[in-house]
Amino acid sequence: SWGMGGFLDGKTYSEKWSDFLKKGQPRFYPKPGSPTFHINYLELFAGYWFLLLWGESLRGHTIVCHTDNTATEGMLKNMWGTSTFVPLLKEILVLLVKYDISLSPQRITTKDNLLSDCLSRGAMEEYQDAVQNWSNVSLMDKDLEDWQLIAPEVEDLDQEFGPFDIDACADELGTNAHFGKSWNKKTDCRKQQWGGWNVYCNGPFSELLSILMHAVACKKAHPVGTSALFIVPCWTTEEFYKYAMSLPTVFKVVRRWKKGSHLFTAPVP
């Protein structure tokens, strides 16, 4: 293994193991010739390193952490591993608590993990090409399904307007869903029947109009026992807002938050 690399919205790290290990380090740092130099340990250590470097800037957020290592994904999800990994997992937990970060690890393929993979191999020319392609995709296109209402707000809404049966817009693995059942981009809530369900929906704002229209159609088809709660930004010039406000017998504003309230797991532009 050449080294480790990480990428966060244009910020990077790329550490060569041979240089990195020359530095004075705590006992839980990886050491050549020991079990801590196994690939799974090194992959997990890369997770520790990004929290150490970027934890302060991520304070108070839920972080979707992508990794192409299945063992790392499992250990970060469960905060559990064999005795070799326990000291490192404790250090990761300390950083999560220190910065009030919730971690949502997700497995991706090495092909999709190109930016961090290039950095971990020191392949800087390849990285420059990859980051140029990344820059050409808008942040909204990258994170349409990652931004969720923070858990305390959802729990409060569920207590007042629930119990909710399903989260209409989660990621494909359901890792950021607030409820046991969820739909995602592939299953598409707009293709599902909402009849008889109490649906919670914090949908991608770019798709919110079509989601609202589908919900109305489902309500008309099954008027009894069908309900939903939507998170809708007060963007008065947007079509989804105009549509919701044009149907006062269907949609009722049940809660408003002040501008600047901390509501989401990532900043809304």
C-alpha positions in Angstrom: 0.0 0.0 0.0 1.5 3.3 -1.1 -0.3 5.5 1.3 -3.7 7.0 2.2 -5.8 9.7 0.7 -9.0 11.6 1.4 -11.1 14.2 -0.4 -13.7 16.6 1.0 -15.3 19.2 -1.3 -11.9 20.2 -2.8 -9.8 19.7 0.4 -7.4 16.8 0.3 -4.8 14.8 2.1 -2.3 12.4 0.5 0.1 10.7 2.9 2.8 8.3 1.9 3.2 5.6 4.5 7.0 5.5 4.4 7.1 9.3 5.1 4.2 9.3 7.5 5.6 6.6 9.7 8.9 8.4 10.2 7.0 10.9 12.4 6.6 10.4 16.1 3.2 8.8 16.6 0.9 7.5 19.3 0.7 3.7 20.0 -2.5 3.2 17.9 -0.8 4.5 14.7 0.0 1.7 12.2 3.4 0.1 12.4 5.1 -2.0 9.7 5.4 -5.7 10.6 2.5 -5.6 13.0 -1.2 -6.5 12.7 -1.8 -2.7 12.5 -0.2 -2.6 9.0 -3.0 -4.9 7.6 -4.9 -3.2 4.8 -8.1 -3.1 6.8 -6.4 -1.3 9.6 -4.8 1.2 7.2 -8.2 1.8 5.6 -9.8 2.5 9.0 -6.9 4.7 9.9 -7.6 6.9 6.9 -11.1 7.4 8.4 -9.5 8.5 11.7 -7.2 10.9 9.8 -10.0 12.7 8.0 -11.8 13.3 11.3 -8.5 14.6 12.8 -8.0 17.0 9.9 -11.5 18.1 9.2 -13.5 17.4 12.3 -13.7 21.0 13.4 -15.2 22.1 10.0 -17.7 19.3 10.1 -18.9 20.0 13.7 -22.5 19.2 14.4 -23.2 17.5 11.0 -24.1 14.0 9.9 -21.3 12.9 7.5 -21.8 10.5 4.7 -18.4 8.8 4.6 -17.7 6.8 1.4 -15.2 3.9 1.5 -14.4 1.1 -0.9 -13.4 -1.2 1.9 -16.2 -3.5 3.3 -14.4 -4.1 6.6 -14.0 -0.4 7.3 -17.6 0.3 6.4 -18.7 -2.4 9.0 -16.4 -1.2 11.7 -17.4 2.5 11.3 -21.1 1.6 11.3 -20.9 -0.6 14.4 -17.9 1.0 16.2 -16.8 -2.6 16.8 -13.8 -4.7 15.7 -11.3 -7.3 16.9 -8.8 -6.4 19.6 -6.3 -5.0 17.1 -8.8 -2.4 15.9 -10.3 -1.4 19.3 -7.7 1.3 20.3 -8.2 3.0 16.9 -12.0 2.8 17.1 -11.8 4.4 20.5 -9.8 7.3 19.0 -12.4 7.7 16.2 -15.2 7.7 18.7 -13.4 10.4 20.8 -13.3 12.6 17.7 -16.9 12.0 16.8 -18.0 13.0 20.3 -15.6 16.0 20.4 -17.0 17.5 17.2 -20.6 16.3 17.7 -20.4 14.3 14.4 -22.7 11.5 13.3 -21.1 9.2 10.8 -23.1 7.5 8.0 -20.6 5.1 6.3 -21.5 3.9 2.8 -19.8 1.4 0.6 -18.8 2.5 -2.9 -16.8 0.8 -5.6 -13.1 1.6 -6.1 -14.1 3.0 -9.5 -16.4 5.4 -7.9 -13.9 6.2 -5.2 -11.5 7.6 -7.8 -10.5 10.9 -6.1 -9.4 9.3 -2.8 -7.9 6.3 -4.6 -5.7 8.5 -6.7 -4.6 10.4 -3.7 -3.8 7.2 -1.8 -1.6 6.1 -4.7 0.1 9.4 -5.2 -1.2 9.4 -8.8 -1.5 13.2 -8.9 -1.9 13.6 -12.7 -4.7 11.1 -12.7 -6.2 13.0 -9.7 -6.1 16.3 -11.5 -8.1 14.8 -14.4 -10.6 13.2 -11.9 -11.1 16.4 -9.9 -11.7 18.4 -13.0 -14.5 16.0 -13.9 -15.8 16.3 -10.3 -15.8 20.1 -10.5 -18.0 20.0 -13.6 -20.8 18.4 -11.5 -22.8 20.7 -9.3 -22.9 20.2 -5.5 -26.7 19.8 -5.7 -26.3 16.9 -8.2 -23.8 15.2 -5.9 -25.8 15.4 -2.7 -29.5 15.4 -3.6 -30.2 12.5 -1.3 -27.6 13.1 1.5 -29.1 16.2 3.2 -31.6 15.3 5.9 -33.3 17.0 8.7 -31.4 16.5 11.9 -32.6 13.7 14.1 -34.0 15.7 17.0 -36.3 17.7 14.7 -37.5 14.5 13.0 -38.2 12.9 16.3 -40.2 15.9 17.4 -42.2 15.8 14.1 -42.8 12.1 14.4 -44.1 12.6 17.9 -46.6 15.3 16.9 -47.6 14.1 13.4 -46.6 10.4 13.3 -46.0 7.7 13.6 -44.6 7.8 10.0 -44.7 4.6 8.0 -42.0 5.4 5.6 -39.2 7.9 4.6 -40.0 8.8 1.0 -36.5 10.0 0.0 -33.4 8.2 1.4 -30.2 6.9 -0.1 -30.2 3.5 -1.8 -29.0 1.6 1.4 -31.4 3.5 3.7 -28.5 4.6 5.8 -29.8 8.1 6.1 -33.4 7.1 6.5 -35.1 8.2 9.7 -37.6 5.3 9.7 -37.5 1.6 9.2 -38.9 1.6 5.7 -37.8 4.0 2.9 -37.8 4.7 -0.8 -34.8 5.9 -2.7 -33.7 7.2 -6.1 -34.1 3.8 -7.7 -37.4 2.8 -6.1 -38.6 6.5 -6.6 -41.5 7.6 -4.4 -43.2 9.0 -7.4 -43.7 5.5 -8.7 -45.1 4.2 -5.4 -48.7 4.1 -4.1 -49.0 6.2 -1.0 -52.5 5.0 -0.2 -53.0 4.1 3.5 -49.5 5.4 4.5 -48.4 8.2 6.6 -45.4 9.4 4.6 -42.5 11.6 5.8 -40.8 13.4 2.9 -37.8 15.6 2.8 -37.3 15.4 -0.9 -34.7 16.8 -3.2 -35.8 20.3 -3.8 -35.3 20.1 -7.6 -37.8 17.2 -7.7 -40.2 18.4 -5.0 -42.9 19.7 -7.4 -43.4 16.3 -9.0 -43.3 14.6 -5.6 -46.1 16.9 -4.3 -48.2 16.3 -7.4 -47.9 12.6 -7.0 -48.8 12.8 -3.3 -52.0 14.7 -4.2 -52.9 12.1 -6.8 -52.5 9.3 -4.3 -54.5 11.2 -1.7 -57.4 11.7 -4.2 -57.3 8.0 -5.1 -57.2 6.9 -1.4 -58.6 9.8 0.6 -59.0 7.8 3.9 -55.9 6.9 5.8 -53.4 8.6 3.4 -51.3 11.5 4.8 -47.9 13.0 4.4 -45.6 15.5 6.0 -43.3 17.5 3.7 -40.2 19.6 4.4 -40.7 22.6 2.0 -38.4 25.6 1.9 -40.1 29.0 1.8 -38.7 29.8 -1.6 -41.8 31.8 -2.8 -40.7 32.0 -6.4 -40.3 28.3 -6.8 -43.0 26.3 -8.5 -43.2 23.7 -5.7 -44.0 26.4 -3.2 -46.6 28.0 -5.4 -48.2 24.6 -6.0 -48.5 23.8 -2.3 -49.8 27.2 -1.4 -52.4 27.0 -4.2 -54.1 24.0 -2.5 -55.0 25.2 1.0 -57.6 22.4 1.4 -54.9 19.8 0.7 -51.7 21.3 2.2 -51.6 22.9 5.7 -48.5 24.7 7.1 -48.0 23.0 10.5 -44.6 24.3 11.4 -42.3 27.2 10.4 -38.6 27.6 11.4 -36.8 30.9 11.6 -34.3 31.8 8.9 -30.8 30.5 9.8 -32.1 27.7 12.0 -29.8 24.6 12.2 -32.0 22.0 10.6 -30.1 20.0 8.1 -27.2 17.6 8.2 -25.4 19.7 5.5 -25.8 23.4 4.6 -28.6 24.2 2.2 -27.5 26.6 -0.5 
